Amino acid sequence: MQENLFVEERRRLIIEQLIQNGRVSVNALSEALNVSTVTIRQDLRALEEIGLLERTYGGAVRKTSEEYLPELSFHVRQKRNWREKQIIAASAVYLVKDGYSVALDASTTAFAIASYLKKFKKLTVVTNSLIIAQSFLDSPHIQVLIPGGRLRRDSISVVGKPDALPNINLNIGFFGTRGISLIGGITDVDADEVAMKQALIDHCLANIVLADSSKWGEVAPYKFVKPEQVVRVITSTRAPTEMVDQFREANVQVDVVEMR
């Protein structure tokens, strides 16, 4: 058991170096992690098999994804896997109760939850998403709090000053992701957006990751939360079973919602 944990941690460190530097060397990893080059090659092969990197001569490079380069606009991303996001959102809203304070990040899946929240008699919503905030203009029974900062046009959000978030305890937070894997963690593409996500998470008693099937096995450049820090992941039956099982074996609750 201890050996398996060491293997898992070693491979997580490899991914973290890959995210930071874009590439890794077998020899450098062997020296840094104090294991043989044979062991490192086995690690790289295993990570390649689950889609987290691409092996090269003498090392590996970060897996490239057209989805991340360049980042697509909010409206384009909103249309991708729209039905799946709606089903995930409809399931997630059952975790909310009247009177709750709820965090929503600037993801398109969090935006899908907004319409379901309007049924509650009283809520406080904290979000850095301008489009989510605007969606509650017709809901005076829902108090909406937003931070100050800089407009980020790609996500239609406010970033740059995570310390400007209201000083409030949040019962629950819902966070979309651009990549989810046990080794790579829960990741996104923009450093400022990730800083805001992390600040929101710090205020939350429970954080929920919402991941449609396209996000599993992807690794974006910036990690905003480790798998072991996640209270629950909500996904759909389209998610790869083997990756869902990996999270469950790591004691992360994963709700798999039936596609209707």
Secondary structure, 3 states (H helix, E strand, C coil): CHHHHHHHHHHHHHHHHHHHHCEEEHHHHHHHHCCCHHHHHHHHHHHHHCCCEEEECCEEEECCCCCCCCCCCHHHHHHCCHHHHHHHHHHHHHHCCCCCEEEECCCHHHHHHHHHHCCCCCEEEEECEHHHHHHCCCCCCEEEECCCCEEECCCCEEECCHHHCCCCCECEEEEECCEEECCCEEEECCHHHHHHHHHHHHHECCEEEECCHHHECCCCCEEEECHHHCCEEEEECCCCHHHHHHHHHCCCEEEEECCC
